[in-house]
Amino acid sequence: MTAKVLVAGIGNIFLGDDGFGPEVVRRLPQHPESAVRVVDYGIRSLHLAYDLLDPWDALVLIDAVPNRGTPGSLVVFHAESEVTSAAQLDAHAMNPDAVFAGVRALGGTVPPTVVVGCQVESVAEGIGLSGPVAAAVDVAVDTVDRVVADLLNIRQEV
């Protein structure tokens, strides 16, 4: 059985390094597997929540992350989809916790989620990534490709 993986670039391109996710998605090659869908959600959390109502085996979020090391450093981790606070879904902002809460409120189930994140240098107003974050984009593209390949292989073995 072939896995279905949603790859979601998230972030605000008008806030410097917060545009990391959309930039990585823009550079990702097209996946020949029809079971992989790559989308730049930007800050459209409601759109992502509704798309997650479809049956996905895994979600890969590509995002800028604070407080995870040196600017430009990449981290890959499994996200917890259980929200302990009352997260508010905002159609014009992107907060993964709120997206996960919105999916559950709509009757859906959040798939296992892997985050490919990059430590920001600045999220001040302005278009364009800082030097260290821009330098991490190509490495992130390769990382996302490996994560997706691993997810597809794991599902096919089950």
N, C-alpha and C positions, 0 to 999 in steps of 0.2 A: 504494500500500500504506500502511495506517495504522500509525503507530508505536504501540508499547506503552510507556508511561512509568509507572514506580513513583515516587511522591512519598512520602518517609519522614521523618516528624518523629522525631527522636531526642533523648534527654536525660532526666534525672532531675528530676521536678517537686519533689522534696523537697530539692533543692540549689540554691535560688534561681534564678539566671539560667540554670542548666543546663536548666531547663524551657522554654527558648525554642522549641525545635523542636516539642514537643507543643502549645504555645500557638498557634503559627503554623498548624499543621495544623487545630486546632480552629476557627480563623477562616477557613480557606480555603473558598471557595464550591465547591459540587459541580460537577465538570467534566461538561459534557454529552457529551463524548467517552467512549465506553465503554472506550477504550484507555488511559485515565488512571485509576490507582488511587491514592488518598490514604489513608495509614495512619499512625496515631500508634503507633510501636513503643516509645516510652519507652526502657526499658533492656533490652528483650527482643532481644538480639543473635541468639540462636539462631533465633527466629521470623523475623527479617529474612533471615538466611542461607538458611533453607529457602524463603522466598518468592522469593529471588533465583535459585532453581533453575528457576523458570518462565522462559520466553523473554521477556526485556525488552530493548527497544532502548535504553533509558536509565534511569538512576536519578538522582533529585534528593534529596539529603540536606539536611535543614534542621536546623541544629545550632548550639549555642553554641560559640564558638571563643575560645581565649586568645591573647594576644600578637599581635593583628592590628589594633591601633589604639585609638582612644578608645572607652570603653564605649558601647554602643548603635550603633556604626558597623557597617554591613553590608559583607560581602565575598562575591563570587561567584567561584568558581574551579573548575577541573577537578581532581578528585582522582585521585591515582595509585592504582591498584588492585594494584600489585605490592608485596608486603610483603617487606622485606629482613630483618626480625627474625622470631623464632619467636613470633608472636602467639597467645595462648591465647584460645579462644572461651569466654566465660563467659555462661551463660544469664541471669545477673542483673546484667549490666553491659553498657554499650554502648561498644565500641571499633571504629570502622569498619575499621581494619586487621585486627582479629581476625575481623570478619564476612567480609571479602574472603578471608582465608585459609580460613575455614570453608567458604565457597562452593566454592573450588577443591578443598578436601579432600573435599567431597561430590561432586565430579565436574562442577561447574557452571562457568560463565564469568561473571565480573563485567562488567556492561554499562558503557558509558561513563558516568561519574558526575560530576554537577555538584553542588557544595556551595553552599548559600546559608547563610552563617554570620553570626553577630552576636557582636561583641566583648563579653565578659562584664564586669560590674563586680564581682560576688561570686558564688561558688558555695558559700557557707557554708550549713549546714543551715538549712532554713526554706522555707516555701511562698510563692511569689510572686516576680515579677520585680522587679528594681531599676527605678527611674524611667527611666534612659536606655534600658534594654533593652525595657521595656514600651512606650516611645514608638516603638521601631523595629518593633514587630510588624506594624502596618498597612502600613508601607513594605515589609516582608518579604513580606507576602501578595501585594502588587502585583508584587514582584520574582519570586516563585515563579511567578505566573501568566504573566509574560513569558517566563521561562526555559522553562516547559512549552510555551507557544505556539511558541517558537523551535524546540524539539526536535521538535515535531509537524510543523512546516513543513519542517525540514531532511529528515526521514525521507520525507515525501511527495514531495519533489523528487527523491529518489534513484531 
